[in-house]
Amino acid sequence: DVFYGAHRIIAQYNQEINDDLTVRMTPAIGYDSVGFSLGNAWLFDSYSWVFELRSDALWQANDWMTVRPGIDIIGGPYELGIELPVDPELLRSFDPVQEREPFRREFTGTFWAVDPFLEAWIMPIDGTEKLKLIPGLRFNTLTLPYYSIFSVDPRFAVRYSPVDGTTFKAGTGLYHQPPQGADIGFNETDIRVDYERSWASEIGVEQRFTDAIEADWTLFYKKLDELIIENENLQSSSDPFFVNGGDGRVFGMELMLRHNPVGNFFGWVSYTLSRAERYAVPIDESRQQARDSGDKEWRPFEYDQTHILVALAGYNLPKGWGVSSRFRYVTGNPHTPFDGGIYDVDGDQYLPIQAEGDLSSRLPSFYSLDLRVDKRWTFKRWWLETYLDLLNVARGQNPEAEEYNYDYTESTYIRGLPFIPSIGLRAEYEF
């Protein structure tokens, strides 16, 4: 079971100080709730008030360079709960016939992430878009009770347009992701996980055919390390349940053909071909030995999706009406199939027998069709939009997981979201 909710009130303020300097601020406040469970054995839930602020400035230093300093701030109070079928203290001297009580740990506190950044847009050829160099630097910080980490992300991108309508692009940079929810473990006074890290690079070309039609082709590669994985040496609740010990990689290509909103029609089609893999070893000397030898056996990531096809089209009708539709097709996620079970007399339970290796099979592919109808009323200083979203008007089996019976002899798929009609509104006021 999974639940997720996010609510936001967002404001935006732009102020032109002079011809060379503009300041922008986007504050927001909201409430988030997220939770998931694996049967009745493993539960996680989190609730938090969230305060956000993104502020940046655009300073035209001269004819060929613009500097963009800024800061991202997010934080607020949180409540987090983790539940396991057994107390980790029992793992030190595990007894299969010992009575097992569910283990639950709850945390409350306040978190803050304050991330300043600096970026420059350098156009050395007569101050034109023919050549654009974009160096950047970002500082990441995360502060929780009893816990604080930081990282530094250098990045660089370049865009080159030899002729009008054609742009070659390339970029590389370091990215860090903070621990998420249950990753902090069970002992909030002794959190040992750090940021997960990714070095991402891409190269591609953009081609504009007309004012409305353009194409974008990109090759990408991401090297992942310090990924958070389960601690295979866990002995008690004083030991970290998660550690930074995993490696990964993602590579592939993306192709997009887009019709910009010129006239009444707009839309795009994108196709992604990719491969996401992981490699993890226990947190001991074998980890370093494996890395030093370069002897790694990669496996598919649990959420690896080989093919992703998305098509969207919309049309603006008279009197503020609009209609649009979206079609999605995604390859099924890898999973580990089971072929029966062995009865454990001491534990009074069936233990599954793998039909093949870990993540050796895939769930059926996912596809769905969504529809949307919207209406906008425009006034002097504000506008109001109402909409009706019809999600999963047509859909496939769309399995998210395979669920087995008690002895692993029969199974069924846990399907994704059903048909969902959704009515909403959005308003924007300009002061």
Buried (B, 14 or more C-beta within 10 A) or exposed (E): EEEEEEEEEEEEEEEEEEEEBBBBBBBBBBEBBBBBBEEEEEBBBBBBBBBBBBBBBBBBEEEBBBBBBBBBBBBBEBBBBBBBBBBBEBEEEEEEEEEBEEBEBEBEBEBBBBBBBBBBBBBEEEEEEBBBBBBBBBBBBBBBEEBEBBBEBEBEBBBBBEEEEEBEBBBBBBBBBBBEBBBBBBBBEBBBBBBBBBBBBBBBBBEBEEEBEBBBBBBBBBBBBBBBBBBEEBEEBEBBBBBBBBBBBBBBBBBBBBBBEEEEEBBBBBBBBBBBBBBBBBBEEEBEEBBEEEEBEEBBBEEBBBEBBBBBBBBBEEEBEBEBBBBBBBBBBBBBBBEEBEEEEEEEEBEBEEEEEEBBEBBEBBBBBBBBBBBBEEEEEEBBBBBEBBBBEEBBEBBBEBEBEEBBEEEEBEEBEEEEEEEEEEEEEEE
